[in-house]
Amino acid sequence: MRSYKIVWQMHKWVGIVSALLLINVSVTGLLLLEKKKFAWLQPPTQTGAPGTAADFITIQDLLAAVTQLKHPDFPDLASIDRIDFRPGKRVFKVRSVHHHSEIQVDATDGRILSVATRRSDLIESLHDGSRVGPWMHGTLMPLAAVANFLLVITGLYLWLKRSWPRRRRNAV
C-alpha cells in the first residue's frame, strides 16, 4: 500500500503542475489548427497578377518595394526575418522580426498586396514556450512532455492496482 500512496502523491503533484502547461498547449494548439480560417490569426495569402516565372521581380526589386513602404517594422534589411515565396499564387510574403508583421508583395509587378500582423506567430511562440524564453522552450517543455508520459504511466498503475483485486474477487 505504501507504493500506491507514493505513486498517487507523485501523480497528483505532477498533474497539478503539468495541467497549466497542458492548458496552454491545448488552447494555442487549437488556435494554430484553425489559423487559416480566421484572418485575424493569419492574414490570407493574396494572389498576384498573372504571369510566368520569367515575369517575376528580382530579390532586389522585392527588397526595394518593402523598404520604400517605410513600415516601422521594416526599417532596414536586418528587420526581415524571412521571405516565403508562393509561386502558385505569385506572391512573396516578407516577415519581420518585429511585432510579427507581414508584407505580401506581388511577384509579377512588385505591388504591395497586403500589410498585416501574423498573430499565429505569437501563438506559436506561446505554444512551444519560446515566447517566455529559451529555458522554457529548451528545458521546461521537454520536461512537460516527460511529465505527461509519467502521468500516463502512474495513472495506469493506480487504475490497475485498484481494479485488479476487484476483478479477481468478481471472477471467483
NORKADA-V562977 format. One record per helix or strand of 2 or more residues. SS is the DSSP state (hx for helix, st for strand). FROM is the first residue (numbers start at 1). LEN is the number of residues. Records with the same first field share a line. If there is no record, write none. Layout:
SS = FROM-LEN + FROM-LEN
//
This chain:
hx = 2-32 + 35-3 + 53-3 + 59-10 + 77-3 + 119-9 + 134-38
st = 80-7 + 91-6 + 101-6 + 112-6
//
